[in-house]
């Protein structure tokens, strides 16, 4: 009788260890899934492949600056005459985008081609595709898909956050 009780005790201990091990494995898998979850932070190539935009999380809001242009230009259409000689490279074009649902952020989009700012946002379609969309008067809407730059780091860039903090009104 004593041996049987000892055997049952070992079985109970093994079951408890098994449950703890299973729980540990489940937690590790869920944490690794969280670590590899898709993020909008990083560098993106615009649809025409003429520019790249680097997106950073600056205190809970996404900001994106032009990080490269095939044909560097000047912001000649800026509504502020004092800023019409600034280069487009380094210019914030995605401004103060806040979470608006799963894989979606809304805020302001600056278009250096005409100097206008539009309401719009971005939607992360998958790890390597980002939909950028905007509207004029809430009825004329459009957008394009950007692709993630290969080998890009998905870390936020503190330099971008410092730059956009000084650009805010």
Secondary structure as UniProt FT lines:
FT   HELIX           2..35
FT   STRAND          42..45
FT   TURN            47..48
FT   STRAND          51..58
FT   TURN            59..60
FT   STRAND          61..69
FT   TURN            76..77
FT   HELIX           81..83
FT   TURN            84..85
FT   TURN            89..90
FT   STRAND          92..101
FT   TURN            102..103
FT   STRAND          104..111
FT   TURN            112..115
FT   STRAND          116..126
FT   TURN            127..128
FT   STRAND          129..136
FT   TURN            137..139
FT   STRAND          140..148
FT   TURN            150..151
FT   HELIX           158..167
//
